[in-house]
């Protein structure tokens, strides 16, 4: 593991502190959580190359996910008569 020092404007630092407080984590973890997905790095340190679907993670909103799930709900039903 490498230690890094960065220089940022006060407003940037305060926004980062606020974000870390809001998600209940340290600033260090908040930075890693924010930068990791942008760089294609998982918590374990592996790259997105190991997960071909990583580019699709988190790209739809919760509302859109609900709409999509409702649209395919009928397809998820099991026809018990078909399996007798």
C-alpha positions in Angstrom: 0.0 0.0 0.0 1.2 3.5 -0.8 0.7 6.7 1.1 -0.2 9.8 -1.0 -0.5 13.4 -0.2 -2.7 15.7 -2.4 -3.3 19.5 -2.3 -6.9 20.6 -2.7 -8.8 23.8 -2.2 -10.6 24.2 1.1 -14.0 23.9 -0.5 -13.0 20.5 -2.0 -11.7 19.3 1.4 -14.9 20.4 3.2 -17.1 18.7 0.6 -15.1 15.5 1.0 -15.4 15.7 4.8 -19.2 16.3 4.5 -19.5 13.3 2.2 -17.5 11.1 4.5 -19.7 12.2 7.4 -22.9 11.6 5.4 -21.9 8.0 4.5 -20.4 7.3 7.9 -16.9 6.5 6.8 -13.4 8.0 7.1 -12.1 10.5 4.5 -9.6 7.9 3.4 -12.3 5.3 2.7 -14.5 8.0 1.1 -11.7 8.9 -1.3 -11.1 5.3 -2.2 -14.8 4.6 -2.7 -15.2 7.7 -4.9 -12.1 7.1 -7.0 -12.2 3.3 -7.2 -15.1 3.0 -9.6 -13.8 5.8 -11.8 -10.5 3.9 -12.1 -12.1 0.5 -12.5 -10.7 -0.8 -9.2 -12.6 -3.0 -6.8 -12.0 -3.0 -3.1 -9.8 -6.1 -3.5 -7.6 -4.1 -5.9 -8.6 -6.1 -9.0 -9.3 -4.2 -12.2 -12.6 -4.0 -14.1 -11.0 -6.3 -16.7 -11.9 -9.2 -14.4 -15.5 -8.2 -14.5 -16.9 -7.5 -18.0 -20.1 -6.1 -16.6 -18.4 -3.5 -14.3 -19.1 -0.7 -16.7 -22.9 -1.3 -16.2 -22.8 -1.2 -12.4 -24.7 1.7 -10.9 -25.7 3.4 -14.1 -29.4 3.3 -13.6 -31.4 5.0 -10.8 -33.4 3.1 -8.2 -36.6 4.4 -9.9 -35.4 3.1 -13.3 -34.5 -0.3 -11.7 -38.0 -0.5 -10.2 -39.5 0.3 -13.6 -37.4 -2.4 -15.3 -38.2 -5.0 -12.6 -41.9 -4.3 -13.0 -41.6 -4.7 -16.8 -40.2 -8.2 -16.5 -42.2 -9.4 -13.4 -44.6 -11.4 -15.6 -41.6 -13.2 -17.2 -40.3 -14.2 -13.8 -43.5 -16.1 -12.9 -43.3 -19.9 -12.9 -46.1 -21.7 -14.7 -46.6 -24.6 -12.4 -48.8 -26.4 -15.0 -45.9 -26.4 -17.5 -43.7 -28.3 -15.1 -46.0 -31.2 -14.2 
